[in-house]
Amino acid sequence: MIKTVSKPKTSSYDAIIIGGGHNGLVCAAYLAKAGKSVLVVEKRPLVGGAAVSEEIVPGFTFSTFSYVVSLFRPHIIRQLDLVKHGLQIIPMETTYNPIPGDRGLVRWADSERTRDEIARFSQRDASLYSEFGLAMGRLSRFAKNIIDTTAPEPASLNPKELFKLFKMARLFKDFDGKLRYLNVKLMTMSAVDFLQEWFESEPLLPAMAGSGIIGTFLGIRSPGTAYVLLHHYMGEIDGAFRAWGFSKGGTGQISLACAKAALSFGAEIITDAAVDHIDIKKGRASGIVLENGDDIRAGTVISGLDPNRTFLKMVGEHELPDDFVTQIKRYKNRGSSGKVNLALSRLPNFKDGRPGHHHLKGDITIAPSIDYVERAYDEAKYGAFSRRPFLNIVIPSLSDPSVAPPGKHVLSAFVQYAPYNLKEGADKWPEQRDAFGNAVIDTIEECAPDIRDCIIHKQVISPWDIEKMTGLTEGNIFQGELSLEQLAFLRPVAEWSRYRTPIHKLWMCGSGTHPGGGLMGAPGELAAKTMLTEGGV
Ligand SMILES: Cc1cc2nc3c(=O)[nH]c(=O)nc-3n(C[C@H](O)[C@H](O)[C@H](O)COP(=O)(O)OP(=O)(O)OC[C@H]3O[C@@H](n4cnc5c(N)ncnc54)[C@H](O)[C@@H]3O)c2cc1C
């Protein structure tokens, strides 16, 4: 825990950061470390935004929203000393795909064991699996380079920009011919089409393709979803590529570690303090006004909120160029995901004939066939939640007993699809929330028939709830879709991908900026470093 207050110590700061999400906190830490006076202003009673741990039922800690971590930048952990501030990542050991009436497919950390599992369904797939992993690993090293620097600016003739593009092209040059073609296919194909060039068997195909749709409003057969697969090969924990893990104590511990780092460098954080608007005088941001009317001045205002909320709610269209407003309105949020968190009296029985529960220690994906996942998308396309959704489940208490009382467990189910815009209207979500939660539990029940007997408490979160709780527009988990037309120099919009905005002294630092959503810390870090080198603060 950190001790926070709801009133700032003074009335003026070098920088005010709106929103205490993990990116806002990382940004605050870097600016404070550089000697700036910094205030973070968070509307909720706790910091973390979409990365929080909450004790919704006594003794059970839910990672309310985000639940696994992989892309958090290792250099940020080192530079901000986050381990000293309590960050601990527990690597995930397995990926399990249950199939009703079967042993399902488990992919283990041990590659021999994984090959044997896949061979049950296809010898050919088993023999290609490692080769595929190696190719994706090489491609992800290229992508990793992009997420660790500011986005290139292809329209600029500035020599520095041209050199950056040249450096990137040189990385591409290191690929052999086959890998270059693979890269182009990855950027353009659907997850299923891309994977079908390698593999043939179900459940392997939907199990792997499923990671291409997380947080998108696309189906596994929609072009553009293959690229998202790469994110799942980019993870890095303690130098090991492709590793996903749990944050000990829940994902909120990541945010708390960032907050503690920021405080240790002298930043201030206030909570229960919702910002009403940014004060703009003659095209320059000069401070913020809270909903309670308090007015706080700043040399620079930095928004950790999504682009839509920042510009259309905090700034106002009248302060911005028309073309910029048009682009921000076109920026796609389209929330498509929900979450069901369960407090369990015991571990449910997965009825797969597998001994013990080692195979349940990683993520459990409910995606028994390609058609199953595509059908789940069909319902969402026409404004309904999936009756049989794609689920990505974790039971973190198996790896981290601190999140549940002894012998008891927490289960988190990430749900795709739950469209924000129901055909009856987004505001009908409160009436449909229970039915949505039941559809998720019915789906789990097909693999774990006694799940209902184990439930002590359930928390059902629709995209409408995500928006209400965190401010994420339309409940989009990444502050805007991670589709190719909204990435790199196009995030959030063309010509404004470098954390600056058309308002002088207003900057951005959240997931709506390059390199995008997920627990990375990268937008916060890159924004702070850009401001410090370009005199932004
Ligand atoms: C359900 C869900 C599951 C996810 N799962 C994963 C996962 O497993 N792994 C992963 O890597 N990523 C996951 N993500 C994505 C990831 O959590 C986000 O991309 C990331 O946390 C966003 O961080 P941020 O700091 O950019 O913004 P946010 O977390 O959105 O922070 C913005 C902050 O601003 C505050 N705020 C809003 N309005 C105001 C206001 N008016 N005044 C003051 N403060 C305000 C909010 O309360 C919030 O704290 C998930 C997200 C969700 C919602």
The ligand as a MOL file (V3000), in Angstrom:
LIG
                    3D

  0  0  0     0  0            999 V3000
M  V30 BEGIN CTAB
M  V30 COUNTS 53 58 0 0 0
M  V30 BEGIN ATOM
M  V30 1 C -10.1750 -6.0420 -18.4490 0
M  V30 2 C -8.7420 -5.7380 -18.8510 0
M  V30 3 C -7.8150 -6.7700 -18.9500 0
M  V30 4 C -6.5110 -6.5190 -19.3570 0
M  V30 5 N -5.5900 -7.5280 -19.3390 0
M  V30 6 C -4.2880 -7.2570 -19.5710 0
M  V30 7 C -3.2880 -8.2360 -19.3030 0
M  V30 8 O -3.5620 -9.3100 -18.7750 0
M  V30 9 N -1.9890 -7.9110 -19.5950 0
M  V30 10 C -1.6370 -6.6990 -20.1050 0
M  V30 11 O -0.4550 -6.4740 -20.3620 0
M  V30 12 N -2.5780 -5.7350 -20.3240 0
M  V30 13 C -3.8770 -5.9810 -20.0380 0
M  V30 14 N -4.8200 -4.9900 -20.1580 0
M  V30 15 C -4.4020 -3.6870 -20.7030 0
M  V30 16 C -3.6280 -2.8580 -19.6800 0
M  V30 17 O -4.1320 -3.0830 -18.3940 0
M  V30 18 C -3.7430 -1.3770 -20.0420 0
M  V30 19 O -3.2940 -1.1760 -21.3790 0
M  V30 20 C -2.9000 -0.5120 -19.1210 0
M  V30 21 O -3.0980 -0.8460 -17.7700 0
M  V30 22 C -3.2310 0.9460 -19.3550 0
M  V30 23 O -2.4040 1.7230 -18.5380 0
M  V30 24 P -2.3530 3.2960 -18.6690 0
M  V30 25 O -1.5530 3.8180 -17.5300 0
M  V30 26 O -1.9190 3.6810 -20.0280 0
M  V30 27 O -3.8500 3.7980 -18.5590 0
M  V30 28 P -4.9970 3.5320 -17.5080 0
M  V30 29 O -4.7340 2.3310 -16.7180 0
M  V30 30 O -6.2430 3.6300 -18.2920 0
M  V30 31 O -4.8610 4.7750 -16.5350 0
M  V30 32 C -5.6070 5.9500 -16.6480 0
M  V30 33 C -5.8810 6.4580 -15.2340 0
M  V30 34 O -6.5950 7.6880 -15.3000 0
M  V30 35 C -7.5670 7.7170 -14.2610 0
M  V30 36 N -8.5860 8.6920 -14.6310 0
M  V30 37 C -9.5590 8.5620 -15.5730 0
M  V30 38 N -10.2890 9.7040 -15.6200 0
M  V30 39 C -9.7430 10.5600 -14.7280 0
M  V30 40 C -10.0490 11.8910 -14.3270 0
M  V30 41 N -11.0770 12.5770 -14.8630 0
M  V30 42 N -9.2780 12.4720 -13.3740 0
M  V30 43 C -8.2360 11.8080 -12.8170 0
M  V30 44 N -7.9140 10.5360 -13.1490 0
M  V30 45 C -8.6510 9.9270 -14.0970 0
M  V30 46 C -8.0610 6.2770 -14.2180 0
M  V30 47 O -8.7140 5.9840 -13.0190 0
M  V30 48 C -6.7510 5.5180 -14.4070 0
M  V30 49 O -6.1200 5.3040 -13.1700 0
M  V30 50 C -6.1160 -5.1870 -19.7030 0
M  V30 51 C -7.0270 -4.1410 -19.5580 0
M  V30 52 C -8.3260 -4.4010 -19.1220 0
M  V30 53 C -9.2970 -3.2490 -18.9450 0
M  V30 END ATOM
M  V30 BEGIN BOND
M  V30 1 1 1 2
M  V30 2 1 2 3
M  V30 3 2 2 52
M  V30 4 2 3 4
M  V30 5 1 4 5
M  V30 6 1 4 50
M  V30 7 2 5 6
M  V30 8 1 6 7
M  V30 9 1 6 13
M  V30 10 2 7 8
M  V30 11 1 7 9
M  V30 12 1 9 10
M  V30 13 2 10 11
M  V30 14 1 10 12
M  V30 15 2 12 13
M  V30 16 1 13 14
M  V30 17 1 14 15
M  V30 18 1 14 50
M  V30 19 1 15 16
M  V30 20 1 16 17
M  V30 21 1 16 18
M  V30 22 1 18 19
M  V30 23 1 18 20
M  V30 24 1 20 21
M  V30 25 1 20 22
M  V30 26 1 22 23
M  V30 27 1 23 24
M  V30 28 2 24 25
M  V30 29 1 24 26
M  V30 30 1 24 27
M  V30 31 1 27 28
M  V30 32 2 28 29
M  V30 33 1 28 30
M  V30 34 1 28 31
M  V30 35 1 31 32
M  V30 36 1 32 33
M  V30 37 1 33 34
M  V30 38 1 33 48
M  V30 39 1 34 35
M  V30 40 1 35 36
M  V30 41 1 35 46
M  V30 42 1 36 37
M  V30 43 1 36 45
M  V30 44 2 37 38
M  V30 45 1 38 39
M  V30 46 1 39 40
M  V30 47 2 39 45
M  V30 48 1 40 41
M  V30 49 2 40 42
M  V30 50 1 42 43
M  V30 51 2 43 44
M  V30 52 1 44 45
M  V30 53 1 46 47
M  V30 54 1 46 48
M  V30 55 1 48 49
M  V30 56 2 50 51
M  V30 57 1 51 52
M  V30 58 1 52 53
M  V30 END BOND
M  V30 END CTAB
M  END
